[in-house]
Amino acid sequence: MREGTGWLAAVAVLCCACSHDLGDHGPAGHSIRGTVRYEGMAARSFAEPAWLVLATTTPAPDAIPHALVVRPTDDVASPQPYELRFVPAGRYYLIAQLIDLAAFDPLTAPVGAYPDGCVLTAQPESRSLTVPEDEDVEGADVLVRDSIFADPCFEEAALPELDPCPRAGRMAVEVRLTGVGAIASGDRLVLGLYPAFPPAPGEGVQLIGRGELDVPLSAAFNEQPPGDYVVYACLDRGGDAPDGICGDDDLWAVSAAAESFGAGEVHTVTVDLGAGTVERGASVAPDPVACVPSAQLEVRVTATPPIDPPPSAGDVLAVTLFDSFPSATRPPDFLAQQMGPAFPATLSVPADPGDYYVVVCFQRATSTSEDCMDRDAGDRLGFYMGLGAEAVLREGETTTIDVELRP
């Protein structure tokens, strides 16, 4: 789960309110200069790409930008210089994002930090940047990637633990990799699921494994909608392939054509990197034992002030669970609904153990919004704001929380 969402909210407000610089009229100070460089796919499809660079005096998640610059760009493929001005002497944490000004979502935009992504996770003081009393800072270069988990800070991160259980309305593809020996620590394994190959900018999804990996191995995509996909695997020797698309010095294999993967099923695909082949295997129903959620969240919902007129049979109360910060661009990990609710209401959500953000939506049958935002119709939203803003679900236990809906 990505940490450090506190500063994102502040950035969202600042980017919508300011022009390009925060600090142009600030106190006397020095400059932080460097370049920002992008390595990824998602931003290639941005309508109005722009670089956002900020310096904070406290690490995420409680950081508030002290200096910030937003620079539109028409070239996301080339390094771009930046300058943060009027920065007083002191210690700072430096964060950069490549954002789309036409559809700004700081929670999903490519992100990076100086000197690496650990600024957004472990946040050790050794990764801070010091602005001295008597000179500017030069060479504070930031590499921005689609996912913070592809940052060099996570060089030894393994592939996600195998979980071949499709989420509700989704399908799962288990990729079984053979044909090579152990993967060295300096190499990178990329598994991709794309509508077509080569993928268009921003299309598809990747799983990335770094560090020493034993082969054969298995990994699974389990959050994608059903549809036609090609399966791709790449052993990126040296870990330097742009966008995870291998070159002539690497080993890779890709499906001969896109194949259909149905919802609610577990599809197996075997990739032999030595032979360069991809073979489709069986498609089966999820394991009825392994894929049954083993934890439960009980949500008690109240409404203040009372909902007037009272809910009708066509109105719906929905509880959604997200294992990362909620975004309109991705479906929830778990969902429960109740039609024509009476308040106070209680909903139970079976889910896997873990930490979740909880969003509760009361939506009128007459609502015109898909995101519970039609206030004129009477939609209401509520959020669980517990310790760390997450509900913690444990194996074999029921966790109970309270959420209040307000206009």
C-alpha positions as CSV (number, residue, x, y, z in Angstrom):
1,M,0.0,0.0,0.0
2,R,1.4,3.4,-0.9
3,E,2.1,5.6,2.1
4,G,2.4,9.3,2.1
5,T,-1.1,10.5,1.0
6,G,-1.2,13.4,3.4
7,W,0.9,15.6,1.2
8,L,-1.1,14.6,-1.9
9,A,-4.2,16.4,-0.6
10,A,-2.2,19.6,-0.1
11,V,-0.7,19.3,-3.6
12,A,-4.2,18.8,-5.1
13,V,-5.4,22.1,-3.6
14,L,-2.2,24.0,-4.5
15,C,-2.1,22.8,-8.1
16,C,-5.7,23.9,-8.6
17,A,-5.2,27.2,-6.9
18,C,-1.7,28.4,-7.9
19,S,-0.2,29.2,-11.3
20,H,3.2,27.6,-11.5
21,D,5.4,28.4,-8.5
22,L,4.9,28.4,-4.8
23,G,7.8,30.5,-3.5
24,D,8.1,33.2,-6.1
25,H,7.1,35.8,-3.5
26,G,8.4,33.8,-0.5
27,P,11.1,34.7,2.1
28,A,14.7,35.1,1.1
29,G,16.4,31.8,0.5
30,H,18.3,29.6,-1.9
31,S,17.4,27.4,-4.9
32,I,17.2,23.7,-5.3
33,R,18.0,22.7,-8.9
34,G,18.1,19.5,-10.8
35,T,16.4,17.5,-13.5
36,V,13.3,15.3,-13.5
37,R,13.2,12.2,-15.8
38,Y,10.4,9.9,-16.5
39,E,10.6,6.1,-17.1
40,G,7.2,4.5,-17.7
41,M,4.1,4.2,-19.9
42,A,1.1,5.8,-18.2
43,A,2.0,9.5,-18.8
44,R,2.5,9.0,-22.5
45,S,-1.3,9.4,-22.9
46,F,-1.6,12.5,-20.7
47,A,-3.5,15.3,-22.4
48,E,-1.7,18.1,-20.6
49,P,1.4,16.6,-18.9
50,A,3.2,18.7,-16.4
51,W,6.1,18.2,-13.9
52,L,5.3,18.9,-10.3
53,V,8.2,19.1,-7.9
54,L,7.9,20.0,-4.2
55,A,10.1,20.2,-1.1
56,T,8.7,19.4,2.4
57,T,10.2,19.8,5.8
58,T,8.6,16.6,7.2
59,P,8.4,13.3,5.4
60,A,5.1,11.7,4.3
61,P,2.4,11.1,5.3
62,D,2.2,14.5,7.2
63,A,4.2,16.6,4.8
64,I,3.0,20.0,3.7
65,P,4.8,21.5,0.6
66,H,7.1,24.4,1.6
67,A,8.2,25.0,-2.0
68,L,6.5,23.8,-5.1
69,V,6.8,24.2,-8.9
70,V,4.5,23.0,-11.7
71,R,6.0,23.1,-15.2
72,P,3.9,22.0,-18.2
73,T,5.8,20.0,-20.8
74,D,5.2,18.6,-24.2
75,D,8.1,16.1,-24.0
76,V,7.7,13.5,-21.2
77,A,10.4,11.3,-22.8
78,S,13.3,13.7,-22.1
79,P,14.8,14.9,-18.9
80,Q,13.6,18.4,-17.9
81,P,15.3,20.9,-15.6
82,Y,13.5,22.4,-12.6
83,E,14.2,25.0,-9.9
84,L,12.6,25.5,-6.5
85,R,13.3,29.1,-5.4
86,F,13.4,31.0,-2.1
87,V,14.0,27.9,0.0
88,P,15.4,28.7,3.5
89,A,18.3,26.8,4.8
90,G,17.3,23.5,6.4
91,R,16.6,19.8,5.7
92,Y,13.9,18.9,3.1
93,Y,12.4,15.9,1.5
94,L,12.1,16.2,-2.3
95,I,9.2,14.6,-4.2
96,A,8.3,14.8,-7.9
97,Q,5.3,13.7,-10.0
98,L,4.3,13.7,-13.6
99,I,0.7,14.9,-13.6
100,D,-2.0,15.5,-16.2
101,L,-3.4,19.0,-15.7
102,A,-6.5,18.0,-17.7
103,A,-7.4,15.2,-15.2
104,F,-5.4,15.7,-12.1
105,D,-5.2,12.7,-9.8
106,P,-2.1,12.9,-7.5
107,L,-2.9,9.5,-6.1
108,T,-2.3,7.6,-9.3
109,A,0.2,9.9,-11.1
110,P,3.7,8.6,-11.7
111,V,5.9,9.5,-8.7
112,G,9.5,9.7,-7.6
113,A,11.7,11.2,-4.9
114,Y,15.3,12.3,-4.2
115,P,17.4,10.3,-3.9
116,D,15.0,7.4,-4.2
117,G,11.4,6.3,-3.3
118,C,12.3,5.4,0.3
119,V,11.4,9.0,1.1
120,L,7.8,8.0,0.6
121,T,8.0,4.8,2.6
122,A,10.6,4.2,5.4
123,Q,11.6,8.0,5.3
124,P,15.0,7.6,6.9
125,E,16.7,11.0,7.7
126,S,19.7,9.9,5.6
127,R,17.5,10.4,2.5
128,S,16.7,14.1,3.2
129,L,18.3,17.0,1.3
130,T,20.1,19.8,3.1
131,V,20.0,23.4,1.9
132,P,23.0,25.2,3.4
133,E,23.0,28.7,4.7
134,D,25.2,30.2,2.0
135,E,24.7,28.4,-1.3
136,D,22.2,26.8,-3.7
137,V,21.7,23.0,-4.1
138,E,22.6,21.6,-7.5
139,G,22.1,18.1,-9.0
140,A,19.0,17.1,-7.1
141,D,17.9,14.8,-9.9
142,V,14.7,12.7,-9.6
143,L,13.7,9.6,-11.6
144,V,9.9,9.3,-11.8
145,R,8.2,6.0,-12.5
146,D,4.6,4.8,-13.0
147,S,4.8,3.0,-9.6
148,I,6.9,3.9,-6.6
149,F,7.4,0.2,-6.1
150,A,9.5,0.1,-9.4
151,D,11.9,2.6,-7.7
152,P,15.5,1.5,-7.1
153,C,14.7,1.7,-3.4
154,F,12.8,-1.6,-4.0
155,E,15.6,-3.4,-5.9
156,E,15.3,-6.5,-3.8
157,A,11.4,-6.5,-3.8
158,A,10.0,-9.9,-4.8
159,L,6.9,-10.4,-7.0
160,P,3.6,-10.1,-5.1
161,E,2.7,-13.3,-3.2
162,L,0.8,-15.6,-5.5
163,D,-3.0,-15.0,-5.1
164,P,-5.0,-16.7,-8.0
165,C,-8.3,-15.5,-6.6
166,P,-10.2,-13.1,-8.9
167,R,-11.8,-10.1,-7.3
168,A,-15.5,-9.6,-7.7
169,G,-16.4,-9.2,-11.4
170,R,-12.8,-9.7,-12.4
171,M,-10.7,-12.6,-13.6
172,A,-7.3,-14.0,-12.6
173,V,-4.4,-15.0,-14.9
174,E,-1.8,-17.2,-13.2
175,V,1.5,-17.0,-15.2
176,R,3.9,-19.9,-14.7
177,L,7.4,-19.0,-15.7
178,T,10.0,-21.6,-16.8
179,G,13.0,-21.8,-19.1
180,V,15.6,-19.9,-17.2
181,G,17.7,-20.4,-14.1
182,A,17.8,-18.2,-11.1
183,I,17.4,-14.5,-11.8
184,A,20.3,-12.4,-10.6
185,S,20.0,-9.5,-8.2
186,G,20.8,-6.9,-10.9
187,D,18.2,-8.2,-13.3
188,R,14.5,-7.5,-13.5
189,L,11.5,-9.7,-14.3
190,V,8.5,-8.0,-15.9
191,L,5.2,-9.8,-16.5
192,G,2.7,-7.9,-18.5
193,L,-1.0,-8.3,-19.4
194,Y,-1.9,-6.0,-22.4
195,P,-4.9,-5.5,-24.8
196,A,-2.3,-5.7,-27.6
197,F,1.4,-5.8,-28.1
198,P,3.4,-3.6,-28.2
199,P,1.1,-1.9,-25.7
200,A,-0.2,1.6,-26.3
201,P,0.9,4.2,-23.8
202,G,-0.9,3.7,-20.5
203,E,-2.5,0.4,-21.5
204,G,-2.2,-2.9,-19.6
205,V,-0.7,-3.8,-16.3
206,Q,2.7,-5.0,-15.2
207,L,4.1,-7.1,-12.3
208,I,7.8,-6.4,-11.6
209,G,10.2,-8.5,-9.6
210,R,13.7,-7.5,-8.6
211,G,16.4,-9.3,-6.8
212,E,17.3,-12.9,-6.8
213,L,14.3,-15.0,-7.9
214,D,14.1,-18.8,-8.2
215,V,12.6,-20.2,-11.4
216,P,10.2,-21.9,-12.1
217,L,7.9,-19.4,-10.4
218,S,4.3,-18.3,-10.5
219,A,2.6,-14.9,-10.3
220,A,-1.0,-13.8,-10.8
221,F,-3.0,-10.9,-12.1
222,N,-6.3,-10.9,-10.2
223,E,-7.8,-7.4,-10.5
224,Q,-8.3,-7.0,-14.3
225,P,-11.7,-6.9,-16.0
226,P,-12.5,-9.8,-18.3
227,G,-11.5,-9.3,-22.0
228,D,-8.9,-10.0,-24.6
229,Y,-5.3,-9.9,-23.6
230,V,-1.8,-10.9,-24.6
231,V,0.6,-12.2,-21.9
232,Y,4.1,-10.9,-22.0
233,A,7.2,-11.9,-20.0
234,C,10.6,-10.2,-20.0
235,L,13.9,-11.0,-18.3
236,D,15.4,-7.6,-18.3
237,R,19.2,-8.2,-17.9
238,G,20.6,-5.2,-16.0
239,G,17.1,-3.8,-15.3
240,D,17.4,-1.0,-17.8
241,A,14.7,-1.8,-20.4
242,P,12.5,1.3,-20.9
243,D,8.8,0.8,-20.0
244,G,9.7,-2.9,-19.2
245,I,9.8,-3.8,-22.9
246,C,12.9,-6.0,-23.5
247,G,15.6,-5.5,-26.1
248,D,17.8,-7.8,-28.1
249,D,20.1,-8.5,-25.1
250,D,17.2,-9.7,-23.0
251,L,15.0,-12.8,-22.9
252,W,11.3,-12.3,-23.6
253,A,8.1,-14.0,-24.9
254,V,4.7,-12.8,-25.9
255,S,1.4,-14.4,-26.9
256,A,1.0,-14.9,-30.6
257,A,-2.4,-13.1,-30.4
258,A,-4.8,-11.7,-27.8
259,E,-7.0,-14.3,-26.2
260,S,-10.2,-14.1,-24.3
261,F,-10.2,-14.4,-20.5
262,G,-13.6,-14.7,-18.8
263,A,-14.8,-13.2,-15.5
264,G,-14.8,-15.3,-12.3
265,E,-12.3,-17.8,-13.6
266,V,-8.6,-18.6,-13.0
267,H,-6.7,-18.9,-16.2
268,T,-3.3,-20.5,-16.4
269,V,-0.6,-19.5,-18.9
270,T,2.9,-21.1,-19.1
271,V,5.8,-18.9,-20.4
272,D,9.0,-20.6,-21.4
273,L,11.6,-17.8,-21.7
274,G,14.3,-20.2,-22.9
275,A,12.1,-21.3,-25.8
276,G,10.3,-17.9,-26.2
277,T,6.9,-19.5,-26.0
278,V,3.6,-18.7,-24.4
279,E,1.0,-21.5,-24.0
280,R,-2.5,-21.1,-22.7
281,G,-3.6,-23.7,-20.1
282,A,-6.8,-24.5,-18.4
283,S,-9.5,-22.0,-17.2
284,V,-11.1,-23.2,-14.0
285,A,-13.4,-21.9,-11.3
286,P,-11.6,-20.4,-8.2
287,D,-10.7,-22.8,-5.4
288,P,-13.9,-22.7,-3.2
289,V,-11.7,-23.0,-0.1
290,A,-8.7,-20.9,-0.8
291,C,-10.7,-18.1,-2.5
292,V,-13.3,-17.6,0.2
293,P,-12.6,-14.4,2.1
294,S,-11.4,-15.3,5.6
295,A,-12.2,-12.0,7.5
296,Q,-15.2,-9.8,7.8
297,L,-15.9,-6.1,8.3
298,E,-19.1,-5.0,10.0
299,V,-20.0,-1.4,9.2
300,R,-22.5,0.5,11.3
301,V,-23.8,3.4,9.3
302,T,-25.7,6.5,10.6
303,A,-26.9,9.6,8.8
304,T,-26.6,13.2,10.2
305,P,-29.0,14.9,9.7
306,P,-31.5,12.2,9.0
307,I,-32.1,11.5,5.3
308,D,-35.2,13.2,4.2
309,P,-37.3,11.9,2.5
310,P,-36.5,8.5,3.9
311,P,-34.8,5.9,1.6
312,S,-37.0,4.2,-0.9
313,A,-36.8,0.6,-2.2
314,G,-34.7,1.8,-5.2
315,D,-32.1,3.6,-3.2
316,V,-28.8,1.8,-2.3
317,L,-26.3,1.9,0.5
318,A,-22.9,0.6,-0.5
319,V,-19.7,-0.1,1.5
320,T,-16.5,-0.3,-0.6
321,L,-13.1,-1.5,0.6
322,F,-9.8,-0.4,-1.1
323,D,-6.4,-1.8,-0.2
324,S,-4.8,1.4,-1.5
325,F,-6.0,5.0,-1.4
326,P,-9.4,5.2,-3.0
327,S,-9.5,6.4,-6.6
328,A,-12.2,6.7,-9.2
329,T,-10.0,5.0,-11.7
330,R,-10.1,1.6,-10.1
331,P,-12.8,-0.7,-8.7
332,P,-13.0,-1.5,-5.0
333,D,-11.4,-4.7,-3.7
334,F,-14.5,-5.7,-1.8
335,L,-18.1,-4.5,-1.9
336,A,-21.4,-5.0,-0.1
337,Q,-24.8,-3.3,-0.9
338,Q,-28.2,-3.0,0.7
339,M,-31.3,-1.8,-1.1
340,G,-33.8,0.5,0.6
341,P,-31.7,0.8,3.8
342,A,-33.2,2.0,7.1
343,F,-30.8,4.0,9.3
344,P,-29.0,3.2,11.4
345,A,-28.0,0.4,9.0
346,T,-25.4,-2.4,9.4
347,L,-23.6,-4.1,6.5
348,S,-21.2,-7.0,6.6
349,V,-18.4,-7.3,4.0
350,P,-16.5,-10.5,3.6
351,A,-12.9,-9.7,2.7
352,D,-9.3,-10.9,2.9
353,P,-7.2,-10.0,5.9
354,G,-5.4,-6.7,5.5
355,D,-5.7,-2.9,5.9
356,Y,-8.4,-1.1,4.0
357,Y,-9.7,2.3,3.3
358,V,-13.5,2.3,3.7
359,V,-15.9,4.4,1.7
360,V,-19.6,4.3,2.3
361,C,-22.1,5.7,-0.3
362,F,-25.9,6.3,0.0
363,Q,-27.2,6.8,-3.5
364,R,-30.7,7.7,-4.6
365,A,-32.4,5.8,-7.4
366,T,-32.7,9.1,-9.2
367,S,-29.0,9.9,-9.0
368,T,-27.2,10.7,-12.2
369,S,-23.7,10.1,-10.8
370,E,-21.7,6.9,-10.8
371,D,-19.5,8.1,-8.0
372,C,-22.1,9.1,-5.4
373,M,-21.6,12.8,-6.1
374,D,-25.1,13.9,-7.1
375,R,-25.9,16.0,-4.1
376,D,-29.0,17.5,-5.7
377,A,-30.5,14.0,-5.8
378,G,-29.6,13.4,-2.2
379,D,-26.4,11.3,-2.5
380,R,-24.2,11.1,0.6
381,L,-20.6,9.9,1.2
382,G,-18.9,8.7,4.4
383,F,-15.4,7.6,5.2
384,Y,-13.9,5.6,7.9
385,M,-11.2,7.7,9.6
386,G,-9.6,5.4,12.1
387,L,-6.0,5.2,13.2
388,G,-4.0,5.5,9.9
389,A,-7.4,6.0,8.1
390,E,-7.6,2.2,7.6
391,A,-9.7,-0.6,8.9
392,V,-7.6,-3.6,9.9
393,L,-9.1,-7.0,9.2
394,R,-7.5,-10.1,10.7
395,E,-7.8,-13.8,9.8
396,G,-10.9,-15.4,11.1
397,E,-12.1,-12.3,12.9
398,T,-14.9,-9.7,12.5
399,T,-13.9,-6.1,12.7
400,T,-16.6,-3.5,13.5
401,I,-16.4,0.2,12.6
402,D,-18.8,3.2,12.6
403,V,-19.3,5.5,9.7
404,E,-21.4,8.7,9.6
405,L,-23.0,9.9,6.4
406,R,-23.2,13.7,6.0
407,P,-24.6,15.8,3.1
